[in-house]
Amino acid sequence: MGLSKLSEECKNCPFVEKCKNKRMEALAYMTEPQVLANAADPSSENLAAPLLRETVTIMINGTPTQVYKDEIEKQLYSQLYSGLGLKFGS
């Protein structure tokens, strides 16, 4: 987190109210002990956690099978839209 103000160049500009490209100058940075402690900790536990994906149970040859919902959607969309491409020309 930081503390900033409008630059002197922008303050003296006649279009300061209408301009959308204002420049800010940093005055100071505020540090909080909790923010610094979190930044110093390694985040390896987040990398080791499995990705949360929604699973669906479907029946294949009479046996229930766990599959990922996004993979089913990808297959459905590819089959649905495969015939809509331009097959003539180039």
C-alpha positions as CSV (number, residue, x, y, z in Angstrom):
1,M,0.0,0.0,0.0
2,G,1.3,3.5,-0.7
3,L,0.6,7.1,-0.4
4,S,0.6,9.2,-3.6
5,K,-0.4,12.6,-4.9
6,L,-1.0,14.3,-8.3
7,S,2.2,15.4,-10.0
8,E,3.2,19.0,-10.2
9,E,3.1,18.8,-14.0
10,C,-0.5,17.7,-14.0
11,K,-1.5,20.3,-11.3
12,N,-0.3,23.1,-13.6
13,C,-2.0,21.7,-16.7
14,P,-5.1,23.6,-17.8
15,F,-6.8,20.3,-18.7
16,V,-6.4,18.7,-15.3
17,E,-10.1,18.2,-14.8
18,K,-10.8,16.6,-18.2
19,C,-7.6,14.6,-18.6
20,K,-7.7,10.8,-18.2
21,N,-3.9,10.4,-18.3
22,K,-3.0,11.8,-14.9
23,R,0.4,11.1,-13.4
24,M,0.8,10.3,-9.7
25,E,3.9,10.7,-7.5
26,A,4.7,8.3,-4.7
27,L,5.2,9.9,-1.4
28,A,5.7,7.0,0.9
29,Y,5.0,3.3,1.3
30,M,3.1,2.0,4.3
31,T,4.1,-1.4,5.5
32,E,2.1,-3.7,7.7
33,P,3.6,-6.5,9.6
34,Q,1.0,-9.0,8.6
35,V,1.4,-8.2,4.9
36,L,5.2,-8.5,5.1
37,A,4.9,-11.8,7.0
38,N,2.5,-13.3,4.4
39,A,4.9,-12.2,1.6
40,A,7.9,-13.8,3.2
41,D,6.1,-17.2,3.7
42,P,6.6,-19.8,1.0
43,S,3.5,-20.6,-0.9
44,S,4.5,-24.2,-1.7
45,E,1.4,-25.6,0.0
46,N,-0.8,-23.9,-2.5
47,L,1.2,-25.4,-5.4
48,A,1.0,-28.9,-4.0
49,A,-2.8,-28.8,-3.6
50,P,-4.8,-30.5,-6.4
51,L,-6.8,-28.3,-8.6
52,L,-10.5,-28.2,-7.7
53,R,-12.4,-29.5,-10.7
54,E,-16.0,-30.6,-10.7
55,T,-16.5,-34.3,-11.2
56,V,-19.6,-36.1,-12.5
57,T,-20.4,-39.8,-12.1
58,I,-21.5,-41.4,-15.4
59,M,-22.3,-45.0,-16.3
60,I,-20.0,-46.7,-18.8
61,N,-20.8,-50.3,-19.7
62,G,-22.8,-50.6,-16.4
63,T,-20.1,-49.4,-14.1
64,P,-20.0,-45.9,-12.5
65,T,-17.1,-43.8,-13.6
66,Q,-15.8,-40.5,-12.2
67,V,-15.0,-38.0,-15.0
68,Y,-14.3,-34.2,-15.0
69,K,-17.2,-32.0,-16.1
70,D,-15.0,-29.7,-18.1
71,E,-13.7,-32.5,-20.2
72,I,-17.2,-33.7,-21.0
73,E,-18.2,-30.2,-22.1
74,K,-15.1,-29.9,-24.3
75,Q,-16.0,-33.1,-26.1
76,L,-19.6,-32.1,-26.5
77,Y,-18.7,-28.7,-28.0
78,S,-16.1,-30.2,-30.3
79,Q,-18.7,-32.7,-31.7
80,L,-21.4,-30.1,-31.8
81,Y,-19.4,-27.4,-33.7
82,S,-17.3,-29.7,-35.9
83,G,-19.8,-29.6,-38.8
84,L,-20.1,-25.8,-38.8
85,G,-16.7,-25.1,-40.3
86,L,-16.2,-23.9,-43.8
87,K,-15.2,-27.0,-45.8
88,F,-15.0,-25.4,-49.2
89,G,-12.5,-22.8,-50.6
90,S,-8.7,-22.7,-50.0
